[in-house]
Amino acid sequence: GGAGMAGMAEAAPEVKVRPAVPSKPSAVGSHLLGYVGIDTIIEQMRRKTMKTGFDFNIMVVGQSGLGKSTLINTLFKTQISRKSYTRNRDDKFPRTVEIKSVSHVIEEKGVKMKLAVIDTPGFGDQINNSNCWEPIEKYVNEQYERYLKEEANISRKKWIPDTRVHCCLYFISPTGHSLRPLDVEFMKRLGKITNIIPVIAKADTMTLDERHDFKLR
C-alpha cells in the first residue's frame, strides 16, 4: 500500500511548451487589404482631393479703384474676377454693400480647383460708412450655418457644396497715414470668423520707407 502511495506521489513528467510561432500573413490578404493605419489617413485624403478637386472661396473687400480685380487675376493667372455689377449713369456707386460671387474652375497638373471670388461692391464708397461691414459679416456666418446644416442632416449628400469663405483679402487705401476707423473695425469683426489678409493697395506708389512706416501704424 505504501509503495502504491509513493508511486502516486511522484511528480508528473514536465511537459515543455513550445512558443507559438506567428503565422505569416496570407499573400492574398495582404495584397487586397494592404497596410491600414492612422498615418495613412492623410495620404488617403490627399489622393481623394487630387481626384475630386477642392473648393476655394476668397472674398475681396475694399473701396472701388484699389485694384482688387487686377490682383486676383494676377494671382491666379486668369480672368476670374470681373466687374460684378453694372453702374447706372445716375448712380455712380451702389447705395448699399452687395455680395457678388463669380466661380471658375482652374486645373493645374491634374488637380482641379473650383475658385469662387466673392466681391463686395459698395463697401466704403459712401459718405457715411457706418456699419457697412454688417452685410458681409452676415453673409460669412450664413455660409457656415448652411454648411453645418448640410453636414448634420441625416440624409446627408455625398458631396456638400462648400460656400464658406476661406479667406478674405482686405484692401487698404495707400494714404500713407494710419488705418481708418473703418479698417480697424472691419478687420476686428471679420477676423473673428474668417482669415483676414490685409493688402496695401497700389503699394508700388509708395516709397520703401513710406511702406515700412505705414505697416507699423
C-alpha positions, 0 to 999 in steps of 0.5 A: 500500500505504501509503495502504491502511495509513493508511486502516486506521489511522484511528480508528473513528467514536465511537459515543455511548451513550445512558443507559438510561432506567428503565422505569416500573413496570407499573400492574398490578404495582404495584397487586397487589404494592404497596410491600414493605419492612422498615418495613412489617413492623410495620404488617403485624403490627399489622393481623394482631393487630387481626384475630386478637386477642392473648393476655394472661396476668397472674398475681396473687400475694399473701396472701388479703384484699389485694384482688387480685380487686377490682383486676383487675376494676377494671382491666379493667372486668369480672368476670374474676377470681373466687374460684378455689377453694372453702374447706372449713369445716375448712380455712380456707386451702389447705395448699399454693400452687395455680395457678388460671387463669380466661380471658375474652375482652374486645373493645374497638373491634374488637380482641379480647383473650383475658385469662387471670388466673392466681391463686395461692391459698395463697401466704403464708397459712401459718405457715411460708412457706418456699419457697412461691414454688417452685410458681409459679416452676415453673409460669412456666418450664413455660409457656415450655418448652411454648411453645418446644416448640410453636414448634420442632416441625416440624409446627408449628400455625398458631396456638400457644396462648400460656400464658406469663405476661406479667406478674405483679402482686405484692401487698404487705401495707400494714404500713407497715414494710419488705418481708418476707423473703418479698417480697424473695425472691419478687420476686428469683426471679420477676423473673428470668423474668417482669415483676414489678409490685409493688402496695401493697395497700389503699394508700388506708389509708395516709397520703401520707407513710406511702406515700412512706416505705414505697416507699423501704424 
